[in-house]
Amino acid sequence: MPQVDVHLAYVDVIGPTLSDVLGAMPSAGDRSTGDVDAVVLPYFLASGYHVRVDVPAAVRASGISASVPPALGTSIEVIEAVADRALEGGFRSGDSVVLAAAGSSDPDALAEAQQAGHALSTRLGTDVTVGYASTATPTVHDAVAAARSARPDGRVALASFLLAPGLFQQRLDEAGADVVADPIGTHPRIVDLVVRRYTEAR
């Protein structure tokens, strides 16, 4: 979308923050006609605290008229991207699969990870269990151990339900699986999803 002015903002750890980016934008949207100044697209896989609280709060405080579509969630594009990364990482038919998610204290976010596991199971044609890199249980390590215990003579593949490399992805590498997929990253299907969400929100 070369005609669209795209800004990157963060809600935690580093800047520029979403408040910084929105605060630098002129307000020209006309709410009476449905026009908006910006589309604030939450680039998160699950609708946890950042999506439900931090992003809307920053938008309200900015005074900017903005449309905020849902998190990326369990959209078909996300599941296809996760499956592709698993295949690229060496997943083979017959492998036990653990879908590794970030984890959250929010039950709705955990439910979305479970939904992603069910969708990935359908996509890969095999059972998929879910493990978490932080906060929730079972941990990725425990989920891999359980999968290996259930099938001692089989391989265990870890599919990454993470958007980018970092500490959580490192924990996947240390979980003892035979195959560890890369994070979703800039997979073309994720780009497709971002474009679709922007177009629908605009």
Backbone torsions as a table, in degrees:
resi	resn	phi	psi	omega
1	MET	NA	72.2	-175.7
2	PRO	-64.0	-18.0	-179.2
3	GLN	-83.5	-5.8	-175.8
4	VAL	-101.8	132.4	177.0
5	ASP	-82.9	112.6	-174.5
6	VAL	-107.8	129.3	176.3
7	HIS	-119.6	144.6	176.7
8	LEU	-106.0	132.0	179.1
9	ALA	-135.6	159.4	-178.5
10	TYR	-125.0	152.2	179.2
11	VAL	-106.6	-2.9	-177.1
12	ASP	-159.3	152.5	169.4
13	VAL	74.8	-54.6	-175.9
14	ILE	-130.8	167.6	177.5
15	GLY	-111.1	174.9	3.5
16	PRO	-73.1	144.8	178.5
17	THR	-76.6	164.8	176.0
18	LEU	-60.8	-38.2	177.9
19	SER	-62.4	-40.3	178.0
20	ASP	-60.7	-47.1	-175.6
21	VAL	-68.3	-45.0	179.7
22	LEU	-66.4	-36.1	-179.3
23	GLY	-65.8	-22.2	179.7
24	ALA	-89.1	-2.1	-177.6
25	MET	-94.0	139.7	173.6
26	PRO	-72.5	144.3	178.7
27	SER	-95.4	115.2	-179.1
28	ALA	-132.8	-2.8	-177.2
29	GLY	-66.7	147.4	178.8
30	ASP	-112.4	101.8	-176.3
31	ARG	-62.6	-27.5	-177.5
32	SER	-68.4	-24.3	179.8
33	THR	-106.0	-0.4	-179.6
34	GLY	86.9	0.5	178.0
35	ASP	-68.3	147.4	177.3
36	VAL	-129.4	153.7	177.5
37	ASP	-78.0	-30.3	-173.6
38	ALA	-156.5	157.4	166.8
39	VAL	-109.1	120.7	178.4
40	VAL	-101.9	103.9	-174.0
41	LEU	-97.8	112.5	179.3
42	PRO	-69.1	112.2	-178.3
43	TYR	-89.9	64.8	179.4
44	PHE	-130.5	152.0	179.4
45	LEU	-82.3	-30.8	-177.1
46	ALA	-125.2	156.6	-177.8
47	SER	-89.8	63.3	179.0
48	GLY	-84.2	-158.5	-172.8
49	TYR	-59.4	-43.0	-179.0
50	HIS	-59.3	-42.4	-176.6
51	VAL	-74.2	-42.5	-175.0
52	ARG	-78.3	-30.9	-171.6
53	VAL	-117.7	-57.4	-171.6
54	ASP	-64.1	-47.8	-177.2
55	VAL	-64.9	-51.4	178.7
56	PRO	-60.0	-36.3	179.7
57	ALA	-64.2	-42.1	179.2
58	ALA	-65.8	-38.1	179.0
59	VAL	-66.1	-45.6	180.0
60	ARG	-61.1	-43.6	-176.5
61	ALA	-68.8	-24.2	-175.1
62	SER	-75.6	-26.1	-174.1
63	GLY	78.9	0.0	178.6
64	ILE	-79.7	141.1	173.2
65	SER	-83.5	109.6	-173.6
66	ALA	-133.0	146.9	172.2
67	SER	-99.4	133.4	-177.9
68	VAL	-122.2	99.3	178.1
69	PRO	-72.4	171.8	-179.0
70	PRO	-67.9	166.6	170.9
71	ALA	-61.1	166.7	-176.6
72	LEU	-62.4	-37.1	169.9
73	GLY	59.8	-140.8	-175.9
74	THR	-106.4	32.9	177.6
75	SER	-58.0	153.8	-177.8
76	ILE	-58.1	-34.6	179.6
77	GLU	-62.8	-39.7	179.5
78	VAL	-65.0	-47.4	-178.2
79	ILE	-62.8	-40.6	178.2
80	GLU	-64.0	-38.9	178.8
81	ALA	-65.9	-43.3	177.9
82	VAL	-61.7	-44.3	179.2
83	ALA	-62.7	-42.5	178.6
84	ASP	-61.5	-43.6	179.3
85	ARG	-63.4	-37.6	177.8
86	ALA	-63.7	-43.3	178.6
87	LEU	-65.1	-42.0	178.2
88	GLU	-63.5	-32.8	-178.0
89	GLY	-78.9	-10.6	175.8
90	GLY	118.2	7.3	176.8
91	PHE	-56.8	136.5	176.4
92	ARG	-126.7	151.1	175.8
93	SER	-54.5	132.4	-177.5
94	GLY	101.6	-15.7	176.5
95	ASP	-69.5	145.4	165.8
96	SER	-75.7	141.3	-175.1
97	VAL	-122.4	131.9	171.0
98	VAL	-115.2	124.9	174.7
99	LEU	-90.2	119.3	-176.4
100	ALA	-97.8	115.8	179.0
101	ALA	-110.5	165.2	-177.2
102	ALA	-65.5	-41.2	-175.6
103	GLY	98.1	155.8	-176.6
104	SER	-164.0	159.1	171.8
105	SER	-89.5	-2.8	-178.4
106	ASP	-89.3	117.8	-178.3
107	PRO	-61.7	-31.2	178.4
108	ASP	-66.7	-39.3	178.0
109	ALA	-65.5	-39.0	177.5
110	LEU	-66.4	-37.2	177.5
111	ALA	-63.2	-37.5	178.5
112	GLU	-65.8	-37.5	176.6
113	ALA	-63.5	-40.1	177.1
114	GLN	-64.5	-39.6	176.7
115	GLN	-61.8	-39.8	177.2
116	ALA	-62.8	-39.4	177.6
117	GLY	-61.4	-43.1	178.1
118	HIS	-63.5	-43.3	-179.6
119	ALA	-65.3	-39.7	178.7
120	LEU	-67.2	-35.5	176.8
121	SER	-58.6	-44.2	177.8
122	THR	-64.4	-42.7	-177.1
123	ARG	-65.8	-40.0	-177.0
124	LEU	-92.5	-13.4	179.7
125	GLY	72.9	33.5	179.2
126	THR	-151.0	162.5	177.4
127	ASP	-68.6	141.8	179.7
128	VAL	-130.4	128.7	171.6
129	THR	-106.6	161.2	-177.2
130	VAL	-113.9	134.7	173.4
131	GLY	-127.2	160.4	-173.4
132	TYR	-122.5	140.5	-179.8
133	ALA	-81.1	-16.5	-178.0
134	SER	-160.1	153.8	167.9
135	THR	72.5	-53.9	-173.3
136	ALA	-101.1	168.1	177.2
137	THR	-123.7	153.8	1.9
138	PRO	-74.2	152.9	174.1
139	THR	-68.3	162.8	176.9
140	VAL	-58.7	-43.7	-179.8
141	HIS	-58.9	-46.6	-179.5
142	ASP	-66.7	-37.4	179.0
143	ALA	-65.7	-39.6	176.9
144	VAL	-65.2	-42.8	179.8
145	ALA	-62.5	-40.7	179.3
146	ALA	-65.9	-41.5	178.7
147	ALA	-64.0	-39.4	179.5
148	ARG	-69.8	-37.2	178.6
149	SER	-65.2	-36.8	-179.6
150	ALA	-68.8	-30.7	-179.1
151	ARG	-138.7	78.3	-174.2
152	PRO	-60.1	-25.2	-177.1
153	ASP	-94.5	4.1	-177.4
154	GLY	-109.4	171.7	176.5
155	ARG	-93.9	155.7	175.5
156	VAL	-118.4	125.7	178.1
157	ALA	-110.3	134.2	176.4
158	LEU	-100.3	120.1	173.3
159	ALA	-97.2	137.5	-173.7
160	SER	-97.3	115.0	173.5
161	PHE	-98.0	53.5	-179.4
162	LEU	-130.5	147.5	-176.3
163	LEU	-84.8	-29.4	-171.6
164	ALA	-147.0	159.0	175.2
165	PRO	-66.6	159.4	-178.8
166	GLY	156.8	-161.2	-175.8
167	LEU	-57.9	-44.3	-177.7
168	PHE	-64.9	-41.3	178.3
169	GLN	-64.9	-35.2	176.3
170	GLN	-60.9	-36.9	178.2
171	ARG	-65.1	-31.2	175.3
172	LEU	-64.3	-42.6	-179.5
173	ASP	-62.5	-24.0	-175.7
174	GLU	-100.6	7.6	-172.0
175	ALA	-87.3	-6.8	175.5
176	GLY	90.0	14.6	178.1
177	ALA	-79.0	157.8	176.7
178	ASP	-76.6	-31.9	-179.2
179	VAL	-131.2	131.0	177.4
180	VAL	-125.5	117.4	-179.5
181	ALA	-77.3	153.1	172.6
182	ASP	-70.1	159.3	173.2
183	PRO	-64.9	167.0	-175.3
184	ILE	-59.5	-45.5	176.7
185	GLY	60.9	-141.7	-177.3
186	THR	-96.0	46.4	178.2
187	HIS	-60.6	139.1	-178.0
188	PRO	-54.9	-33.3	-179.5
189	ARG	-69.3	-28.8	175.9
190	ILE	-71.0	-39.0	174.5
191	VAL	-60.6	-43.1	177.0
192	ASP	-57.3	-42.7	-178.6
193	LEU	-66.0	-42.7	178.6
194	VAL	-61.0	-43.9	178.2
195	VAL	-62.5	-43.2	179.7
196	ARG	-63.7	-45.3	-179.9
197	ARG	-62.4	-41.6	178.2
198	TYR	-62.1	-47.5	-176.9
199	THR	-62.1	-43.3	179.7
200	GLU	-66.1	-39.8	-177.8
201	ALA	-72.5	-31.4	-177.2
202	ARG	-72.8	NA	NA
